[in-house]
Amino acid sequence: MTIKLSLIKKISFLVASAILISQLTQMVFFEYFLKQNYTKEAINKIKYAANIIQVDMTKTEDELKEGVAFINSDEAVLASLYFINNYQDKQNYNAILLDEEKKRISQQLLYRVKLSLNDIIAFYDTNRELIAYVIKKPKGYQQNFVSYVHGNFTIYSKYEHEKNYSIKKFNDQNFISLHHLDYYPNEPIINSAITYHNVNNSIVIKSHRSIMENNIIIGHIELDKLHEDKYFKQISKQTDLKIYLTDITKQHPLSSIAFNDKKTNLTIEETEHNIFSTVYIDTLKKRTNLVLELNKKYLEVAIFENRIKSFSIGIITIISILLVLFILLTKGLIIPLEKLMKQIKKIESKDYSKTTVLETNDELEVISNNINNLASTIQKREIRIQEEVENNIKIQEQLFKSEKLASMGEMIGNIAHQWRQPLSVISTASTGMKMQKEFDTLTDENFIHSCDLINDNAQYLSKTIDDFRNFIKGNRKKELFNIKDDIKSFLHLVEGPIKNHNINLILNLEDNIEMNGYKNELIQCLINIFNNAKDVLRDKETKYIFLSTSTQENNAVITIKDNGGGIPEDILPRIFEPYFTTKHQSQGTGLGLHMTYNLIVDGMHGTIEASNVNYEYEKKHYTGAEFTITLPLS
């Protein structure tokens, strides 16, 4: 027997599979936990970032409102505004007087915008035209005022650390308008009003206030706070979020939640690659959407790292455990099992001598001891079985001899019956010649006729003696013989019973079928089958036995059937069993057909089958038993 997969490999495979499944389960569970935790953390980050922005903007609104409230109490600024409103003439512009006032306003605006920590402050006259403004630049705060040179609009600018103003090109139109926009046309903005603006994808929060005198608007002031990309990047850095502005026309899933709706919870949405929330801000000209988004790439990286880590740990664990397992199994299991296999192979080779018992102090030691006990038990049983087999063989041989002697006894009776007529003829012929000789009437013709008659009958007797002697000898010598001749010898031996029982024997024998076998044993088998048929036909009015031979492939086929009505179906499968008989104990031993089966199958390596057949002969229908003997020709 070839071992395709050793025990240690099977155990190693099972252990490795268990570790791998455990590791995969742990990895899947951890990934699920990681995803759940990541989603939860993402929601918290989004809410946290949104809260920071909302708090910042609410605070900015308050600071902007407070930042422009000074205008009602700053008499110097109001005086300058009054002077500009009354004396500014664009076509006849007095730069010396008006520019100085505007410089003072610009300086005052610089102080106020820095004090309020905002980015832009602008001042407008009674005609809503820009007077001065301060804007925060990368280099610092830039002071600006509007002047008219030869009636042309001119901007003077300087940074706070510079001494002198110089003419600059007006390029702040995205944040500063030359004419104040009337956000509330129906009423003046006495108290501060807040508006939101989307300028170059930056949120600008403006605080507006109208300057009143005797219920007449004499000017306007605006204070701005910029929330540019830098502001959102700073929060993004704190929260690992991507925060950006987009207008409503962009193809992005939008939420209907307003940014300033403090009572409504954020709606968190999730796609294959992102977790995000979108709120909208109503700006002056259009709705702007603020997107707070967390890219799942960090999660994917974490999952990938987890898989690599789990895989590495799994491989190291498997290798380590398998190494330890290999050492333990080899020493504690494989080597002892190999010794046990040697014990078992000794038994297989019929070596029942005792083997040294394993000393493992476990179940293997018990098994080893039991194998020794088993070897001893098998040896005793084999000796007992061999003795019983030998006894059975002797008993069977005796029974076979008894069966053959019974057949011989019956045959002697048949021969004696066959000899009566020839002996009577010989006796009559010899007596007749003697009487004719005494009366001197013996002619040469009568003498020759009587001698021929005596010789013919003596030859018949001699042939009968030869057939009987050959059958009795039981010479089990394999030889080449003609089946037809062997069947004729069989028929010669049973000629008496055939005549005595008025059996019609129908022969269909092929001439040249020769085989190498035991012709005497074949005759014995035919006699046994004939005797059964003869007994079955005892009470039949018309008695038939059909005997035919043929060849099929490389086999000789002998068929014997009768018209005795067949064998009962319930006993048909048992007719070749030893001691099975339907006759009375005094009439049969039940060994005839069993001996026939053994002689055909074991002795001649052929087959014998029995069946019930229905057939037609001379326009009459019959039922009987059919025996088919198949013998190899070579």
C-alpha positions as a printed NumPy array, in Angstrom:
array([[  0.   ,   0.   ,   0.   ],
       [  1.409,   3.369,  -1.064],
       [  0.992,   6.235,   1.415],
       [  0.005,   9.27 ,  -0.661],
       [  0.001,  11.687,   2.243],
       [  1.851,  11.014,   5.466],
       [  0.216,  11.506,   8.859],
       [  2.505,  14.374,   9.791],
       [  1.601,  16.139,   6.549],
       [ -2.109,  15.665,   7.214],
       [ -1.825,  16.982,  10.766],
       [  0.358,  19.858,   9.567],
       [ -2.166,  20.657,   6.871],
       [ -5.031,  20.645,   9.395],
       [ -3.113,  22.825,  11.862],
       [ -2.032,  25.247,   9.116],
       [ -5.61 ,  25.403,   7.837],
       [ -6.933,  26.079,  11.343],
       [ -4.377,  28.846,  11.909],
       [ -5.063,  30.313,   8.483],
       [ -8.833,  30.266,   9.011],
       [ -8.374,  31.797,  12.465],
       [ -6.103,  34.48 ,  11.033],
       [ -8.501,  35.207,   8.161],
       [-11.43 ,  35.371,  10.586],
       [ -9.482,  37.738,  12.816],
       [ -8.468,  39.822,   9.782],
       [-12.062,  40.012,   8.494],
       [-13.348,  40.898,  11.953],
       [-10.646,  43.521,  12.416],
       [-11.377,  44.972,   8.962],
       [-15.064,  45.131,   9.842],
       [-14.206,  46.78 ,  13.157],
       [-11.784,  49.092,  11.339],
       [-14.442,  50.106,   8.816],
       [-17.04 ,  50.658,  11.509],
       [-14.609,  52.616,  13.634],
       [-13.37 ,  54.574,  10.622],
       [-16.929,  55.496,   9.62 ],
       [-17.763,  56.507,  13.168],
       [-14.56 ,  58.525,  13.44 ],
       [-15.238,  60.117,  10.039],
       [-18.702,  61.2  ,  11.176],
       [-17.25 ,  62.661,  14.358],
       [-14.562,  64.488,  12.404],
       [-17.094,  65.927,   9.968],
       [-19.317,  67.046,  12.798],
       [-16.333,  68.463,  14.646],
       [-15.066,  70.357,  11.584],
       [-18.541,  71.667,  10.777],
       [-18.905,  72.799,  14.366],
       [-15.518,  74.585,  14.264],
       [-16.477,  76.413,  11.061],
       [-19.914,  77.296,  12.369],
       [-18.503,  78.562,  15.675],
       [-15.81 ,  80.528,  13.836],
       [-18.308,  82.144,  11.517],
       [-20.743,  82.924,  14.324],
       [-17.9  ,  84.49 ,  16.252],
       [-16.839,  86.359,  13.114],
       [-20.349,  87.739,  12.667],
       [-20.324,  89.071,  16.23 ],
       [-16.847,  90.553,  15.81 ],
       [-17.797,  92.186,  12.503],
       [-20.898,  93.757,  13.999],
       [-18.914,  95.01 ,  16.927],
       [-16.108,  96.176,  14.628],
       [-18.278,  98.724,  12.764],
       [-20.147,  99.971,  15.816],
       [-17.418, 102.563,  16.487],
       [-18.612, 104.749,  13.636],
       [-21.383, 106.401,  15.609],
       [-18.972, 107.65 ,  18.267],
       [-15.834, 108.455,  16.283],
       [-16.196, 112.195,  15.819],
       [-12.923, 112.577,  13.899],
       [-14.027, 110.093,  11.224],
       [-17.488, 111.639,  11.104],
       [-15.993, 115.127,  10.719],
       [-13.776, 113.941,   7.895],
       [-16.768, 112.265,   6.265],
       [-18.823, 115.469,   6.626],
       [-15.991, 117.484,   5.066],
       [-15.607, 115.02 ,   2.119],
       [-19.349, 114.904,   1.474],
       [-19.553, 118.681,   1.268],
       [-16.329, 119.633,  -0.479],
       [-15.484, 116.737,  -2.802],
       [-15.765, 117.796,  -6.428],
       [-14.364, 115.331,  -8.912],
       [-13.857, 117.907, -11.668],
       [-12.391, 120.517,  -9.35 ],
       [-10.792, 118.206,  -6.829],
       [ -8.821, 119.842,  -3.978],
       [ -6.294, 117.079,  -3.434],
       [ -4.391, 118.905,  -0.715],
       [ -7.381, 119.183,   1.583],
       [ -9.398, 116.088,   0.688],
       [ -6.526, 113.622,   0.37 ],
       [ -5.325, 114.524,   3.848],
       [ -8.789, 113.794,   5.241],
       [ -8.872, 110.515,   3.393],
       [ -5.43 , 109.634,   4.713],
       [ -6.705, 110.234,   8.254],
       [ -9.752, 108.043,   7.509],
       [ -7.445, 105.361,   6.061],
       [ -5.27 , 105.443,   9.165],
       [ -8.336, 105.21 ,  11.389],
       [ -9.648, 102.29 ,   9.315],
       [ -6.272, 100.549,   9.646],
       [ -6.449, 100.859,  13.395],
       [-10.04 ,  99.527,  13.495],
       [ -9.476,  96.542,  11.166],
       [ -6.401,  95.477,  13.056],
       [ -8.174,  95.909,  16.362],
       [-11.041,  93.693,  15.244],
       [ -8.632,  91.115,  13.756],
       [-10.429,  91.183,  10.421],
       [ -9.251,  91.445,   6.807],
       [-10.974,  94.306,   4.937],
       [-12.663,  97.537,   5.921],
       [-14.2  ,  99.969,   3.423],
       [-15.681, 103.474,   3.798],
       [-18.257, 105.065,   1.411],
       [-19.626, 108.629,   1.129],
       [-23.209, 109.822,   0.978],
       [-23.3  , 108.985,  -2.727],
       [-22.226, 105.376,  -1.934],
       [-18.886, 106.014,  -3.643],
       [-15.735, 104.489,  -2.222],
       [-13.592, 106.848,  -0.125],
       [-10.979, 104.631,   1.475],
       [-10.357, 101.012,   2.397],
       [ -7.786,  98.82 ,   4.119],
       [ -7.119,  95.261,   2.946],
       [ -4.923,  92.616,   4.427],
       [ -2.242,  91.38 ,   2.013],
       [  0.51 ,  88.771,   2.37 ],
       [  2.998,  91.637,   3.033],
       [  0.747,  93.216,   5.628],
       [ -2.175,  95.646,   5.733],
       [ -2.493,  97.905,   2.7  ],
       [ -4.049, 101.345,   3.138],
       [ -5.92 , 102.788,   0.158],
       [ -7.902, 105.956,  -0.586],
       [ -9.639, 107.288,  -3.67 ],
       [ -8.409, 110.522,  -5.26 ],
       [ -9.199, 112.301,  -8.517],
       [ -6.415, 113.637, -10.683],
       [ -7.78 , 115.899, -13.406],
       [-11.153, 114.343, -12.757],
       [ -9.869, 110.752, -13.203],
       [-10.384, 108.035, -10.613],
       [ -7.085, 107.27 ,  -8.879],
       [ -6.08 , 104.927,  -6.046],
       [ -3.295, 105.762,  -3.672],
       [ -1.856, 102.878,  -1.67 ],
       [  0.826, 102.066,   0.852],
       [  1.574,  99.324,   3.325],
       [  1.33 , 100.248,   6.956],
       [  5.073, 100.226,   7.43 ],
       [  5.651, 102.544,   4.434],
       [  5.76 , 106.317,   4.802],
       [  4.423, 107.561,   1.497],
       [  1.443, 106.69 ,  -0.673],
       [  1.875, 105.93 ,  -4.316],
       [ -0.575, 105.485,  -7.188],
       [ -1.619, 101.884,  -7.669],
       [ -3.85 , 100.114, -10.093],
       [ -7.181,  99.198,  -8.59 ],
       [ -7.241,  95.359,  -8.493],
       [ -9.342,  94.556,  -5.439],
       [-12.621,  94.622,  -7.293],
       [-13.349,  91.021,  -6.201],
       [-13.535,  92.132,  -2.577],
       [-14.061,  95.926,  -2.747],
       [-16.777,  97.515,  -4.846],
       [-16.392, 101.092,  -6.063],
       [-20.019, 101.752,  -5.216],
       [-21.626, 100.515,  -2.053],
       [-24.287,  97.938,  -2.744],
       [-27.651,  98.666,  -1.194],
       [-28.416,  95.329,   0.458],
       [-31.509,  96.668,   2.156],
       [-33.019,  99.212,  -0.27 ],
       [-36.173,  99.799,   1.721],
       [-34.544, 100.941,   4.923],
       [-31.161, 102.166,   6.067],
       [-28.824,  99.755,   7.83 ],
       [-28.567, 101.47 ,  11.165],
       [-27.588,  98.39 ,  13.07 ],
       [-25.038,  96.021,  11.551],
       [-26.229,  93.478,   8.975],
       [-24.275,  90.375,   7.932],
       [-24.054,  89.007,   4.393],
       [-22.064,  86.098,   2.928],
       [-20.274,  86.283,  -0.417],
       [-18.546,  83.714,  -2.611],
       [-15.529,  85.449,  -4.109],
       [-13.146,  83.258,  -6.08 ],
       [-14.287,  80.228,  -4.083],
       [-13.591,  82.011,  -0.824],
       [-16.248,  82.895,   1.724],
       [-16.319,  86.598,   2.54 ],
       [-18.438,  87.629,   5.547],
       [-19.415,  91.293,   5.429],
       [-20.771,  93.481,   8.182],
       [-22.691,  96.518,   6.8  ],
       [-23.724,  99.693,   8.604],
       [-25.205, 102.971,   7.403],
       [-23.928, 106.266,   8.896],
       [-26.882, 108.518,   9.783],
       [-27.251, 112.22 ,  10.596],
       [-30.686, 113.697,  11.21 ],
       [-32.184, 110.495,   9.731],
       [-30.226, 111.084,   6.536],
       [-27.633, 108.593,   5.281],
       [-24.311, 110.337,   5.018],
       [-22.101, 107.294,   4.464],
       [-21.546, 103.546,   4.722],
       [-18.975, 101.325,   6.33 ],
       [-18.19 ,  97.644,   5.658],
       [-15.976,  95.25 ,   7.605],
       [-15.003,  91.931,   5.994],
       [-13.545,  88.649,   7.127],
       [-12.093,  86.299,   4.498],
       [-12.363,  82.531,   4.832],
       [-10.038,  81.514,   2.062],
       [ -8.604,  78.144,   1.056],
       [ -5.894,  78.569,   3.692],
       [ -8.512,  78.666,   6.418],
       [-10.181,  75.438,   5.207],
       [ -6.818,  73.727,   4.751],
       [ -5.93 ,  74.501,   8.339],
       [ -9.111,  72.812,   9.56 ],
       [ -8.532,  69.983,   7.062],
       [ -5.111,  69.431,   8.58 ],
       [ -6.59 ,  69.236,  12.054],
       [ -9.293,  66.754,  11.055],
       [ -7.799,  64.881,   8.042],
       [-10.799,  66.082,   6.036],
       [-10.944,  67.636,   2.629],
       [-13.01 ,  70.822,   3.014],
       [-13.888,  72.849,  -0.026],
       [-16.523,  75.097,  -1.549],
       [-18.472,  74.331,  -4.661],
       [-21.441,  75.901,  -6.379],
       [-24.734,  74.13 ,  -6.886],
       [-24.057,  73.364, -10.54 ],
       [-21.278,  70.92 ,  -9.674],
       [-22.163,  67.22 ,  -9.924],
       [-21.886,  66.44 ,  -6.262],
       [-24.476,  64.867,  -3.959],
       [-25.953,  67.782,  -2.019],
       [-27.738,  68.021,   1.276],
       [-30.703,  70.289,   1.876],
       [-29.326,  71.357,   5.255],
       [-28.509,  75.034,   5.664],
       [-25.218,  75.896,   7.301],
       [-26.807,  78.228,   9.829],
       [-29.558,  75.759,  10.764],
       [-28.312,  74.824,  14.198],
       [-31.292,  72.598,  14.997],
       [-30.778,  70.2  ,  12.117],
       [-28.209,  67.404,  12.378],
       [-25.735,  66.918,   9.558],
       [-26.585,  64.278,   6.968],
       [-23.619,  61.968,   6.466],
       [-23.405,  60.275,   3.083],
       [-21.069,  57.488,   2.   ],
       [-19.817,  56.376,  -1.408],
       [-17.309,  53.742,  -2.453],
       [-14.381,  56.083,  -1.932],
       [-15.653,  58.88 ,   0.338],
       [-17.591,  59.735,   3.464],
       [-18.911,  63.292,   3.342],
       [-21.501,  65.818,   4.356],
       [-22.668,  68.824,   2.362],
       [-24.305,  71.974,   3.744],
       [-25.222,  75.093,   1.859],
       [-24.493,  78.74 ,   2.583],
       [-26.765,  81.401,   1.14 ],
       [-24.395,  83.929,  -0.42 ],
       [-25.491,  87.153,  -2.029],
       [-25.664,  86.028,  -5.643],
       [-25.86 ,  82.244,  -5.462],
       [-25.976,  79.322,  -3.132],
       [-22.566,  77.967,  -2.166],
       [-22.063,  74.439,  -0.904],
       [-19.547,  73.574,   1.765],
       [-18.327,  69.971,   1.433],
       [-16.641,  68.18 ,   4.318],
       [-15.174,  64.998,   2.908],
       [-13.028,  62.163,   4.203],
       [-11.31 ,  60.037,   1.572],
       [-11.3  ,  56.327,   2.304],
       [ -7.796,  55.947,   0.981],
       [ -6.541,  56.089,   4.571],
       [ -8.936,  53.28 ,   5.406],
       [ -7.771,  51.311,   2.366],
       [ -4.155,  51.852,   3.404],
       [ -4.988,  50.741,   6.944],
       [ -6.817,  47.655,   5.635],
       [ -3.929,  46.835,   3.303],
       [ -1.424,  47.264,   6.127],
       [ -3.625,  45.103,   8.345],
       [ -3.729,  42.398,   5.692],
       [  0.034,  42.492,   5.231],
       [  0.505,  42.402,   9.   ],
       [ -2.033,  39.582,   9.436],
       [ -0.52 ,  37.635,   6.552],
       [  3.004,  38.08 ,   7.934],
       [  1.926,  37.117,  11.451],
       [ -0.002,  34.156,  10.038],
       [  2.986,  32.896,   8.019],
       [  5.357,  33.305,  10.96 ],
       [  2.845,  31.624,  13.289],
       [  2.23 ,  28.732,  10.88 ],
       [  5.961,  28.167,  10.282],
       [  6.736,  28.349,  14.   ],
       [  3.9  ,  26.047,  15.051],
       [  4.583,  23.594,  12.22 ],
       [  8.252,  23.487,  13.165],
       [  7.415,  22.767,  16.799],
       [  4.677,  20.369,  15.707],
       [  7.062,  18.55 ,  13.371],
       [  9.596,  18.056,  16.148],
       [  6.956,  16.929,  18.672],
       [  5.091,  14.69 ,  16.228],
       [  8.247,  13.113,  14.857],
       [  9.501,  12.235,  18.298],
       [  6.206,  11.521,  20.048],
       [  4.027,  10.095,  17.271],
       [  5.633,   9.354,  13.906],
       [  8.566,   7.28 ,  15.154],
       [  6.352,   5.234,  17.558],
       [  3.775,   4.749,  14.766],
       [  6.492,   3.49 ,  12.429],
       [  7.45 ,   0.943,  15.082],
       [  3.801,  -0.058,  15.419],
       [  3.595,  -0.475,  11.626],
       [  6.624,  -2.793,  11.775],
       [  4.813,  -4.856,  14.426],
       [  1.744,  -5.066,  12.182],
       [  3.823,  -5.971,   9.098],
       [  5.388,  -8.808,  11.086],
       [  1.888, -10.178,  11.646],
       [  1.099,  -9.713,   7.926],
       [  4.179, -11.764,   7.067],
       [  2.959, -14.45 ,   9.541],
       [  5.767, -13.747,  11.972],
       [  4.041, -13.968,  15.338],
       [  7.11 , -13.639,  17.524],
       [  6.926, -11.049,  20.281],
       [  8.229,  -7.537,  19.643],
       [  9.645,  -5.181,  22.258],
       [  6.749,  -3.066,  23.554],
       [  7.009,   0.7  ,  23.036],
       [  7.766,   2.662,  26.171],
       [  5.856,   5.892,  25.547],
       [  3.693,   5.886,  28.694],
       [  0.588,   6.659,  26.65 ],
       [ -2.016,   4.999,  24.435],
       [  0.637,   3.987,  21.889],
       [  2.269,   1.765,  24.49 ],
       [ -1.112,   0.11 ,  25.153],
       [ -1.599,  -0.409,  21.379],
       [  1.889,  -1.896,  21.055],
       [  1.17 ,  -4.339,  23.863],
       [ -2.215,  -5.205,  22.317],
       [ -0.537,  -5.885,  18.964],
       [  1.725,  -8.443,  20.649],
       [ -1.335, -10.024,  22.273],
       [ -3.109,  -9.952,  18.916],
       [ -0.174, -11.712,  17.234],
       [ -0.304, -14.459,  19.848],
       [ -4.094, -14.8  ,  19.47 ],
       [ -3.888, -14.905,  15.663],
       [ -1.175, -17.575,  15.854],
       [ -3.336, -19.754,  18.112],
       [ -6.405, -19.242,  15.937],
       [ -4.485, -20.026,  12.747],
       [ -3.231, -23.268,  14.269],
       [ -6.796, -24.116,  15.339],
       [ -8.232, -23.117,  11.927],
       [ -5.575, -25.162,  10.119],
       [ -6.445, -28.182,  12.223],
       [-10.153, -27.688,  11.534],
       [ -9.504, -27.221,   7.805],
       [ -7.465, -30.404,   7.692],
       [-10.196, -32.251,   9.611],
       [-12.849, -30.873,   7.262],
       [-10.812, -31.915,   4.241],
       [-10.499, -35.425,   5.644],
       [-14.211, -35.53 ,   6.416],
       [-15.076, -34.198,   2.976],
       [-12.736, -36.677,   1.31 ],
       [-14.393, -39.467,   3.255],
       [-17.816, -38.175,   2.279],
       [-16.74 , -37.884,  -1.349],
       [-15.421, -41.459,  -1.168],
       [-18.7  , -42.525,   0.393],
       [-20.615, -40.758,  -2.347],
       [-18.422, -42.354,  -4.984],
       [-18.771, -45.775,  -3.346],
       [-22.529, -45.269,  -3.336],
       [-22.344, -44.418,  -7.023],
       [-20.102, -47.447,  -7.577],
       [-22.511, -49.683,  -5.728],
       [-25.366, -48.462,  -7.856],
       [-23.171, -48.873, -10.937],
       [-22.231, -52.449,  -9.976],
       [-25.938, -53.174,  -9.802],
       [-26.373, -51.636, -13.229],
       [-23.439, -53.657, -14.616],
       [-24.78 , -56.838, -13.071],
       [-28.086, -56.135, -14.751],
       [-26.303, -55.407, -18.044],
       [-24.29 , -58.651, -17.782],
       [-27.315, -60.954, -17.37 ],
       [-28.321, -60.958, -21.03 ],
       [-24.785, -61.387, -22.505],
       [-24.051, -64.157, -19.966],
       [-27.357, -65.806, -20.79 ],
       [-26.528, -65.663, -24.49 ],
       [-23.037, -67.158, -23.85 ],
       [-24.509, -69.866, -21.638],
       [-27.242, -70.726, -24.169],
       [-24.759, -70.793, -27.082],
       [-22.259, -73.031, -25.25 ],
       [-25.009, -75.384, -23.942],
       [-26.536, -75.578, -27.431],
       [-23.173, -76.533, -28.989],
       [-22.651, -79.197, -26.305],
       [-26.064, -80.783, -26.946],
       [-25.59 , -80.648, -30.689],
       [-22.182, -82.286, -30.268],
       [-23.667, -85.068, -28.143],
       [-26.342, -85.771, -30.73 ],
       [-23.799, -85.287, -33.513],
       [-25.853, -82.528, -35.068],
       [-23.274, -79.724, -34.671],
       [-22.555, -78.36 , -38.062],
       [-19.661, -76.102, -38.925],
       [-22.064, -73.235, -39.562],
       [-23.731, -73.622, -36.143],
       [-20.345, -73.955, -34.458],
       [-18.999, -70.8  , -36.107],
       [-22.235, -68.871, -35.393],
       [-22.198, -69.886, -31.712],
       [-18.511, -68.965, -31.364],
       [-19.126, -65.536, -32.916],
       [-22.091, -65.014, -30.601],
       [-20.018, -65.975, -27.55 ],
       [-17.125, -63.712, -28.679],
       [-19.357, -60.687, -29.33 ],
       [-20.972, -60.895, -25.909],
       [-17.595, -61.49 , -24.239],
       [-16.214, -58.338, -25.943],
       [-19.241, -56.375, -24.652],
       [-18.528, -57.649, -21.125],
       [-14.861, -56.719, -21.5  ],
       [-15.729, -53.177, -22.621],
       [-18.024, -52.77 , -19.626],
       [-15.246, -53.964, -17.306],
       [-12.751, -51.474, -18.83 ],
       [-15.124, -48.512, -18.414],
       [-15.886, -49.512, -14.838],
       [-12.185, -50.098, -14.024],
       [-11.203, -46.671, -15.456],
       [-13.901, -44.921, -13.422],
       [-12.99 , -46.775, -10.215],
       [ -9.244, -46.056, -10.554],
       [ -9.923, -42.35 , -10.013],
       [ -6.745, -41.463, -11.828],
       [ -6.509, -37.651, -11.47 ],
       [ -4.144, -37.115, -14.317],
       [ -4.655, -34.203, -16.64 ],
       [ -4.825, -35.435, -20.199],
       [ -6.159, -34.52 , -23.607],
       [ -9.445, -36.277, -24.344],
       [-12.414, -36.068, -26.687],
       [-15.572, -34.949, -24.895],
       [-17.842, -37.043, -27.138],
       [-15.864, -40.218, -26.328],
       [-15.946, -39.37 , -22.629],
       [-19.731, -38.914, -22.776],
       [-20.076, -42.3  , -24.531],
       [-18.157, -43.917, -21.655],
       [-20.551, -42.206, -19.24 ],
       [-23.562, -43.481, -21.235],
       [-22.139, -47.002, -21.24 ],
       [-21.966, -46.887, -17.445],
       [-25.586, -45.724, -17.075],
       [-27.01 , -47.808, -19.934],
       [-28.749, -50.129, -17.476],
       [-30.697, -47.423, -15.573],
       [-31.631, -45.789, -18.888],
       [-33.229, -49.005, -20.096],
       [-34.682, -49.999, -16.731],
       [-36.419, -46.638, -16.27 ],
       [-37.468, -46.279, -19.891],
       [-35.656, -42.986, -20.255],
       [-35.508, -41.479, -23.708],
       [-32.026, -40.075, -24.177],
       [-31.781, -37.347, -26.857],
       [-28.189, -36.645, -27.889],
       [-26.777, -33.731, -29.859],
       [-22.984, -34.117, -29.634],
       [-20.344, -32.364, -31.683],
       [-17.554, -34.621, -32.895],
       [-14.218, -32.895, -32.48 ],
       [-14.297, -31.106, -29.129],
       [-11.085, -31.88 , -27.298],
       [ -9.953, -30.491, -23.985],
       [ -7.075, -30.909, -21.578],
       [ -8.556, -31.965, -18.248],
       [ -9.76 , -34.748, -15.995],
       [-12.078, -37.012, -17.986],
       [-12.869, -39.304, -15.054],
       [-14.094, -36.362, -12.924],
       [-16.273, -35.165, -15.783],
       [-17.902, -38.628, -15.945],
       [-18.521, -38.467, -12.181],
       [-20.225, -35.05 , -12.603],
       [-22.435, -36.332, -15.445],
       [-23.402, -39.402, -13.378],
       [-24.379, -37.168, -10.406],
       [-26.567, -34.943, -12.625],
       [-28.056, -38.033, -14.384],
       [-28.94 , -39.682, -11.051],
       [-30.832, -36.543,  -9.936],
       [-32.692, -36.39 , -13.245],
       [-33.481, -40.147, -13.089],
       [-35.006, -39.721,  -9.601],
       [-37.092, -36.718, -10.689],
       [-38.4  , -38.602, -13.756],
       [-39.372, -41.695, -11.711],
       [-43.121, -40.926, -11.758],
       [-43.279, -39.382, -15.243],
       [-45.092, -41.297, -17.967],
       [-42.786, -40.012, -20.694],
       [-39.21 , -39.453, -19.64 ],
       [-36.682, -37.351, -21.538],
       [-33.069, -36.392, -20.91 ],
       [-31.448, -34.096, -23.473],
       [-27.667, -33.99 , -23.623],
       [-25.835, -31.688, -26.028],
       [-22.324, -30.293, -26.509],
       [-21.078, -27.19 , -28.293],
       [-18.229, -24.657, -28.27 ],
       [-18.487, -21.01 , -27.345],
       [-15.428, -18.811, -27.786],
       [-12.643, -20.865, -26.126],
       [-14.964, -22.973, -23.968],
       [-16.753, -26.285, -24.237],
       [-20.416, -26.159, -23.218],
       [-22.285, -29.286, -22.009],
       [-26.044, -28.911, -21.482],
       [-28.239, -31.494, -19.707],
       [-31.965, -30.939, -19.284],
       [-34.98 , -33.069, -18.42 ],
       [-38.742, -32.809, -18.398],
       [-39.133, -33.37 , -14.677],
       [-41.016, -30.117, -13.99 ],
       [-38.044, -28.082, -12.769],
       [-36.559, -27.234,  -9.392],
       [-38.679, -25.184,  -6.92 ],
       [-37.574, -21.542,  -7.124],
       [-37.104, -21.239,  -3.351],
       [-34.459, -23.985,  -3.266],
       [-32.849, -23.396,  -6.656],
       [-30.103, -21.064,  -5.272],
       [-29.135, -23.69 ,  -2.644],
       [-28.809, -26.918,  -4.676],
       [-24.983, -26.748,  -4.768],
       [-24.666, -26.286,  -0.992],
       [-23.17 , -29.174,   0.986],
       [-25.623, -31.567,   2.683],
       [-28.585, -29.879,   1.027],
       [-31.057, -32.488,  -0.243],
       [-34.791, -32.78 ,  -0.831],
       [-34.645, -36.562,  -0.496],
       [-35.106, -38.564,   2.675],
       [-31.923, -38.989,   4.719],
       [-31.864, -42.693,   3.801],
       [-31.962, -41.862,   0.076],
       [-29.364, -39.065,  -0.279],
       [-26.488, -37.278,   1.451],
       [-26.794, -33.9  ,  -0.274],
       [-23.203, -34.125,  -1.483],
       [-23.764, -35.167,  -5.092],
       [-24.299, -31.734,  -6.614],
       [-21.926, -30.072,  -4.099],
       [-19.185, -32.488,  -5.18 ],
       [-20.081, -31.791,  -8.825],
       [-19.772, -28.053,  -8.204],
       [-16.342, -28.477,  -6.582],
       [-15.073, -30.763,  -9.356],
       [-16.188, -28.348, -12.108],
       [-15.295, -25.005, -10.457],
       [-12.263, -25.822,  -8.281],
       [-10.933, -28.865, -10.112],
       [-11.453, -27.853, -13.769],
       [-11.751, -24.024, -13.402],
       [-15.107, -24.039, -15.163],
       [-18.625, -23.03 , -14.232],
       [-21.886, -24.851, -13.627],
       [-25.302, -23.21 , -13.552],
       [-28.786, -24.58 , -12.92 ],
       [-32.045, -23.052, -14.122],
       [-35.632, -23.924, -14.968],
       [-36.53 , -23.921, -18.678],
       [-39.666, -24.217, -20.796],
       [-39.158, -25.83 , -24.205],
       [-40.95 , -27.628, -27.03 ],
       [-40.122, -31.119, -28.341],
       [-42.09 , -32.939, -31.022],
       [-44.822, -30.277, -30.807],
       [-45.262, -30.761, -27.069],
       [-44.325, -28.326, -24.334],
       [-42.209, -29.419, -21.376],
       [-40.734, -27.872, -18.233],
       [-37.588, -29.1  , -16.581],
       [-34.248, -28.366, -14.971],
       [-31.268, -27.458, -17.148],
       [-27.636, -27.76 , -16.059],
       [-25.041, -25.91 , -18.107],
       [-21.379, -26.878, -17.676],
       [-18.782, -24.535, -19.208],
       [-15.174, -25.784, -19.351],
       [-12.096, -24.044, -20.731],
       [-10.64 , -25.892, -23.697],
       [ -7.063, -24.903, -22.845]])
